[in-house]
Amino acid sequence: MTFQSSYEGEGGQYRTYRSSAENLPTARVVDSYQQNISQVQNNREGWLGRFNTHDTSTESPGGSQAALLSTKVKKEQWSHSPDFLASVLAFSLSLHSIWSLPISILQHGGLTFLLMYFCMLVLLGGPVLLLEMFLGQYSGLAPVRLFRHLCPILSGLGLTICVQAAVRLFLELGLLSWAGQSLFLIFSRQQIKDQFFYQDVLNKSPENDLEQLGEISGQLTLVLGIGAVITFILVAAGSRSVGKVCMLLVPLMYMLLVSLTIRACIATGGIQGVTTLLSPDWSVLKNPTAWFDASAQVVFSLQLGIGAITSYGSYNKFNQNIVRDSIIVLISHLVWVLLGVLLILALLGVSHHNQTINIGNLVSDPALVSITGRGVWLGGITVLESSLATLPTGWLWAGLFFVFITLVCISSILGYLEVLSSSIVNIKPSFIPYRPLISFCILVVLFLLDLLMTTQGGVHVYHLLDTYIARWPTLLVVLLTVLPAVLCHGTRNILKDLADMSRVCLHHFVSSHLSTLYYSVIPVMVLGGLVWRLRLLSLDHLVDPLATFDMSLPAEWGMPLGWSLAFLPLFPILLGAVVHLIFGARGVDRVTHLKRSVRPTDRYYRNEHLEIQAEQSNKYNNGNVSVV
């Protein structure tokens, strides 16, 4: 009897067991399966030989395979499958959709760009979201090890993802301390005065900048410490607690967003702001840069390329229906974006009614960002001081707004922390019992670093990192996730494995279009978005859009520092490739080593093989194998 691999030397023995066993008479299933196991154990040039590039002459027969397929070390899993859906959904509901995406909509044709965003959400966001779920669930690996085994030459990509997660965690913890301080001051004073965010929350003076950060605020440090402690409590029990926390956070965030949106729309000037600012400009459809920007906004809003979705997926059972989960996340995200856009545009309409901002020519104004701000400046200054504070009982609505920001920050922090802790545990599985200690140490280090954010000029540090390093590298990570998956695993195999794992039958229309998207549309659009964002980044110091909010880099060394930080994520990728090519051969000739550098290792397929072993073992133990 022969077993032919459908992978043509890419770990195909795993697929062989399933496809061949299903076609055999039941009396021969177990015998054939065991014979094939013995054949694989003795075949050092087969799939196991590729995994062990070092000399295995001193090992016992099958010793390496036994170690590879060992189940002594149990990985973490979700206690219930809805925990995964809640965690991914909570992470994908980002603040970027609330206070950055609406500004891009105003800059690129209003309703037209919103429709373009929804189009790219379906064509790019959904498939990439599904792919990140798939890679985590199929391999059972955290990002730091996933790419080392999917495409060995990209071993450093996992470290780049960890760097990105650490930077985002640093920024979100600082933002959490500012939101907590704002909450305390708003509810204690029950009033909001001018310069509330800069003077009362940050205690910032005009002379504070990157050169003069000023003193550390004791109140902000206390709030930061409370936020770090609360975060540790939420993650102390690992995946068992994260899923439950996210199941509570998601409905709370939606309820607050719906309440704030309704209140903003019924305020005087709210509806006028929505109808005026969403006026469509259909000529934008012919502008390729608008499509590239929509692609980038989808990646930023869904928080793709950070590794959290892959880390969450690695805790799934092998047969989790991620097709269903990805559809639910996409629909929920669409509703989230609609509500967020309505909220911000309605509040800008309130500002227009208060004669703070003139929305009549706002869309056509090249200095739009200088007027409204973006990100934390849009939320903490424009929306808070010019809109919410002017409503009846405005302090209450402003307080609810910062409660909302706090909850969204926590949901993102849980994802970033998951990437870092799961990567450390994945490198050394024996550290699983010490995972709470690892999370605690990460939070302590980030707390000490975040003391910079509690200084009077901490917002300048936030501006530097958020502008130069926190965004564009995620586009590069998405591009380097799609290409190896398509070229190394294969689109046909991805779709077949996806259908097997999710236990669904993908219609030919769906599978053919997904294959086309993975091969052509997604790489082209992500690459275009990456180039476009780098171009905007190169013009940022010239345009200086946030100068009206006292946010400018030092003239002498600000730009070199920013670009040095911008290209920091490239260093692990290049270093990992060089180290692998030079030191990874271990006695193998260079040509063979180069070929193996772009092929998945057998550790990548281990999760599927263990699932097949479990299925065959269950059939045998349940007496489903009979003698003919």
N, C-alpha and C positions, 0 to 999 in steps of 0.2 A: 504494500500500500504506500502511496506517495502523498506527501503533503506539500503543496506548492504555495509559496508565499506570495500574497498579493501586494506586498510592499517592495519587492525587488531588492531585498537586502537592507531595508530600513526598519529593522525590528519586526519583520513580517511573521516570525514564528508565533508571535502572540495572536495575530489575526488567523493564522493557520489552525490553531486549536478550535476556534469557534466555527469557522466556515467548514472545516473538514468533518468535525464531529457531528454537525447537524445533518450531514449527508450520509452518515454511516448507519448500518443496522444497529439497533440498541444493544445487541449482545456484544458488539465489538467496540463500543464507545470508550469504555474505561481502559481496555487493553491497548487500543491504538493510542490513546492519550498518554499512557505510561510509556509506551515504546517511543513515542516522539519525545517525551521528556528525556529519556535515556540518550536518544540521538543528539539532542541539543546539548546535554551535559558533556558529551565527548567531542562535540564539534567546536574546537577552539577558534576556528576561523569564521564561525557563524556569528550570530547576533551577540553571543557572550564574548567572543574574541574581540569584537569591536569595543565592547565596554571596558575590558581589561587590557589596556595598552601596555601595561608593564609585564614583566616576565612572570608567567604563572607556572613554571615548571616545577616549583617546589610545593605547589598546592595539591591537596587531595582532589580526586576527580569530583567535579560538581561542587567543590567548596565555594568558589566564587558565586556560582548560581544560587547556592543555598543562602549566602549572605545577601545577595541581591533581592531574593524573594522572601527573606525572613520577615515574619510577622510578629516577632517578639516585641518590637517597639511599636506601640499603638499610637497613631496620630490622632490629633483632636478632630472631632466631628460635631456638627450641629446636633443638639439634642432633638430638635424638630425641624423639618424642612422649611416651614415658614420663617424660621429665624434667618435663613440665608436671604430670602426675598426681602424681609424687612431691613436687613443690614445694608444690602446693595441699594435699596430704594432710598433709605435715609442718607446714604453717602452721595447719591446722585442728585439729591435736592440741595444744590449749592447756593451760596450767596452770590456767586457770579451771575446767576440767572436773575437776581433781584436788583443788583446795583451796578452791573457792568453791561449786560446784554441790552437793556433799554437804551443806553447811550449809543450803542452800535446801530440799533434800529433807527434812532433819530438821524444818525449820520448817513444812512444808506437807504433812504426812501420809505421810511415808515412801515406801513402795512406790507409793502412789497418785500422788504427785507425779512419781515416776520414770516411771510409765506416761504421765502427762500430758506429760512432757518428750519422750518418744519419739513421742507423737502429734504434738506441735508440731514436732518434728524433721522429720517427714514432710510435714506440711501447710505449714510455713513455712520451715524451714531448707533443705530440699531445693530448692524452687522459687527461693528467693532466691539460694542458691549457684549454681544453674544460670543464673539471670539475670545474676549478676555475671560468670560465665565467658563468657556469650553477649555481653555488652556489650563486654568486652575483645577477644574474638576477632573479632566482627563489625566493629568500628570500627578495631581495631589501634591504639587510643589509650590513653595512660595517663590516670588519673583527672583530672589537672589540666586536660587538654584535652577529655576525653570529654564532660563535662557542658556545657562551653561550646558544643559542636556538637550535642549531643543536645537540649538545651533552653537556648538562649542566656541566658535570664533567670536561670538557675542557674549562671552562669559562676563564681561564688565558691565553689560547693560543692567543686570540686576543691581549692581552697586549704584549705578546712576539713578535707578528708580528709588533706592533707599535715600540717596542724597536729596532727591526731589521731595520725598515724603518728610524728611527731616526739616527741610526749609519750610514746607507748608505747615508742619506742626509748630515750628517756631513762630510763624506769622499768626496762625490761628489762636495760639495760646496768648499772644500779645493782644489780639483783637478781643479775645474772651475777657481779659482783664479790663480793657477799656469799656466793654459793654457792661460788665459787672459794676464798675465804678459809676457809669452813667445811670444804671438802675438805682443804685443806692442814693445818688444825689437827687434824681427826679422824684422818687417816692418820699424822700425825707423833706425836700423843700417844696414840692408840689408846684413848681414853677420852672420855666426855662427862659433864661435871659440871653441876650446877644453874646456871641463868642463863648457859648456854654461849653462846646466840645474842646476848644483849644485852651481856654483859660481855667475852667472848672474841672474838667476831666483830666486833661493832659498837663495842666499847669504850665503851658508853653508860653514863652515870651518871644518877641520878634528876633532877638539875637541868637536864639537856639537853632542850631543846624547840625550837620554831620561833624563839623569842626568843634562845636561847643554843645555837647549833649546836655550839659547841665546836671542837676542833682537827681538822685533816685527818689521817687515819690514813695513815701511809706505806705500810704493808702493803696496805691496801685500794686505795690509788692504784696500787701496782705491779700488783696483780691486775687492776684495771680497765684499765690499759694493756695488759697481756697479752691480756685479752679483746678489746679493740679491735683489736689487731694480728692476732689469730687471725681475727676477723671480716673484716678487710680481705683477708687471704690467701684466705679462702673465696669472696669476691665479686670478687676482682681480675679474673677472666676473664669476668665477666658471666654471662649465662644459661648458658653452657657449663659453668661450674663449679657454679653454684647447684643445677642439676638433679641433678648427680652427687652433691653433698654431701647433698642431701635424700634421695636413694635409699639412702644409707648411714645417715642419721640415723633414718629411719622404723623399720627393723627393730631397730636398737639400742634405741630408745625402747620399742618393744613388748616386747622381750625383758626389759628391766629392769623394766618395769611388771608383766609376768606373774610374774617372779621375786619381786618385792616383795609382790605380792598373795598368792601362794601362801604365802610365809613368814609374812605377817600372819595369814592364815586358820588356819594350823596352830598358831599360838602360843596359849597358854592364854588363854582369854577372847575370842579372835578371832571364832569362829563365833557365840558368844553375842552379841557386839556387832552383828553383821550381822543376826541374826534379831530382836533386840530393837528396834534402831533402824529397821529397815525395816517394822515392823508397820504395816499400811495403815490409813488413816482415810478411808473412802469418802465421808464427808460433804464432804470438800474438793472433790469433783467439782462441787458446786453453788456453789462460791465463785469468782466471776469474777476476783477479784484473783489467785487462784492460777494461773489460765490465763494472765493477763497476765504474771505473773512467769515462768511456764514459757516464754512467748514471748521474754521478755527474756534468759533464761538460754540459750536456743538461739542467739540472736544473739551473745551474749558468748562462748559456748563455741566456736562455729565461727569466731569472729573475723570476722564479716561487717561490712560498713560501714567497713572500714579501707582498702580499696583494693588490698590485696596480691593478692587473687584476680583482680581486673580487670587489674592490671598483668601478672601471670603469663599471663593469657589473651591479652593483646595480642601476646605472642611466638608464639602458635600459628599454624600454617598455617590457611588459611581453612576447610579441611575436616577439622579435628580433631573427633573424636567426643566432644563434651563431655557428651552424654547418658550415655554409658557411664561417663565419668570421674566425673560427679557421683554416680552410683549407688554406685560403688566408694568414694568419699570418705564418703558417708553411712553405708554399712555399717561401714567402718573406724572412723568416729567413734562409732557406736553401741557397738562392742566396747570402744573406748577409755573411754567413759563408764562402762560396766558395770565394767570392771576398776578404774578410778579410784575409783568409789563403794565397791566392795568393799574396796579397800585402806584408805581412810580410816575406814570404819565398823568394820573389823576392828581397826585400830589404836586406835580409841576404846574398843573392847571390851577391849583389852589394858590401857589406862589404867584402865578400871573394875576389872579384876582386880587391878591394883596399888593400888586405892583412891585413885587420883588424881582421877578423875571418876566421878560416880555417874550411870550411864546409865538407871537405873530411872525417874527423873522428868525426864530431860534434854529429851525431846521436848516435854513440856508446859511447860517452864520458859521464861517470856518473856525471861529473860536468857541464853538459849542461847549467843549470840555472845560474851557476856562471859565465859562459861565455857570454850568451845572455841577462841574466836578464829576468824578467817577469813583466807583468803589467806596471806600470808607469816607471819602470827602463828600460824595453825593448823599450817603446815608446819614453821616454824623453832623453835617453842616447844612447843606441845601434842604434836604427833606425834613430834618429835625427842626432847625431854627426858622426856616421860611415857610413851612407848611404845617407840620403837626402842632407846633407851638401856638399857632394862630386859631386852631379849632377850639370850640367850647370844651372845657375840661381837657385841653390839649396835653397837659402833663400826663394824664392817664393813658391816652393813646400813644404818646411818646414812650411811656414805660412799657406798654405792650409791644411796641415796635422793638425795643431793646431786649425784651424777653424772647421775642421771636429770633432776633440775631443770636442771642446766647444759645438757644436750642440748636440752631443750624450750625453754629460753631462746634458744639459738642458732638453732633453727628459726624462732622468732618474729622474732628480730632480723633474720634474712635477709629476711623478708617486709616488715618496716617500712622497712628500708634500701632495698629494691627500689622501694617506693612513692616515696620521696624522690628517688632517683637517676633513675628512669625518668621522673618528672615533669619534672625539669630537662632531661633529654635530649630529651624529647618536645616541649618548647617550642622548642628549637633543635637540630634533628637533626644539624647539623654538629658537635655536641659528642660524638657517639657515640665517636670515637676517644679522647676524653679522659674517658670514663666512669670508669675506675679512679681518675683524679685527683679526679673529683667525689665518688666514694664515700669516698675518703681524706679530703677536706676535710670532708664531713659527719661522719665519725667523729671527726675532730679537734675540731670544734665541740662535738659531744655529749660527748666525753671531758672537755673543759674544763668544760662545764656539770655533768657528773656528779661533779665534785669535791665538789659539795654533798652527794652521797650517801655520800661517804667520810668525812664529818665524824661526830662522836659523835652528833649529832642528825639524821643523814641520814634515818633511818627516819621521822622526823616529816614531812620533805618528801615522802617516798614516800606516807605516809598521806594527806596533803593532796591531792596530785595524783591518787592512785588513787581517792579518795572522790569528788572533785568534778568532775574533767574527763576521766578516762580511760575511763569506761564509758558514761554515758547518751548522749553525742553520737553514738555508733555507731547507736543506735536511730533518731535523727533522720536520719542519713545513709541508712540502709536505707529509711526511709519516702520520702525524697526521691530515692532511686534507683528504687524501684518505680513511683511515680506518674508521673514523666516518661517512663519506658520504656513504660508502658501507654498514656498519653495522647498521647505524641508519636510513638513508633514504631508503636504499635498492637499489641494482644495477638495478633490474627489474623496480622499480619505477623511478629511475633516467633516464633510457633510455626512458621510456614512457613519462615522463614529458618533456624530451629533445625534443622528436619528436613533442609533442603537442605545446611547446613553439616556436620551430623553424618552425613549419608547414611543416615538411618533413616526409617522410616515410622511416625509417631506414630499410635497407635490413636485412634479418635474418643473413646473413654472417657478416655484420657490427656489429649488436647488440650482437650477440653471442661472437664474438671476443673481443669487448669492455668489455663485462661482464667478460670474462676470464682474460683480462688484469687488470681490476680493482681489481679482487679478488686475483690474484696470482702474475702475472709477475711484476706489478708496485710496490707493497709493498716489494717484495723480492729484486728487483733491487735497489730501493731507500734505503732500509735498508743496503744492501751490500755497496752501495756508501757511506752511512753515516759512517759505521764502517771503511771503507778504508780511508776516509778523516780524521777521528780521529786518525788513525794509522799514517798517514803522518804528521799530526799535532804534534803528540808525538815525531816524529823524527826530526822535523824542527830545534829545538834548537841544536840538535847534528850535523846535516849535515850543518846547517847555510849556505844555498845556496847563499844568497845575501851578504856574507861577503866581496866579491870582490867589491861590490858597497858601502862598508862602512855601511852596515845595519846589526847590531848585537844587541841583547838585553843585558842589564847589567848582568854580571855574577852572582851577588848575588841575586837580587830580580826580574830580568827580567822574568824568566820562571814562578815563582809563580804568578806574576801579569798577565801574559798572560793566564794562565789556569784559574785564577779567572774570567777574562773577558770572557773566552770561555764558561764557564758554567753559566754565568749571565742570558742568555735567558731561562734556565731551571727553574729559581726561580719563575717567574709569573705562569708557568704551574702548578708547585707543590703547590704553595700558593693558586691558584684558586681552585684546586681540594680539598685541605684540608678545605678551608673556605666553599666551597659548601657542603661538606659532614657533617661538624660539625654544621654550622649555617644555612644551607639552608632548613632544614626539616620543620620548622615552624609548629609544631603540628602534622605532618604526621609521622606515624611509620617508623622505619628505613628501613624495607624491602621494603615498597612502595617507600620510598625516593631513595633507591639504584636503583630500577627499573626505576624510572623517570630520574635518573642521566644519563642514556644512551639512552634516548628517546628524540626525538625532541619535543620542546614545540609548542604551537599553534601559537605563534608569528612567528615561522619559516614558517608556511603555510599561513600566512595572505595574502601575495602578490597574491598567486594563488586564494584564496577565493574572494578577491576584484575583480580580473579579471573575475571570474565566475559571480559575482553579476552584473558587468558591462555588460557582454554579455547578461544575462537574461533581464536586464533592457532595453537594446537596442532593443532586440526582442519584448518586450512588448510595448515599445514606438513607434516602427515602424509598429505596427499593424500586426506582424507576428503570434500572438496568436489568433486563431479563436475559436468560440464556435461550438461544434459538436452537 
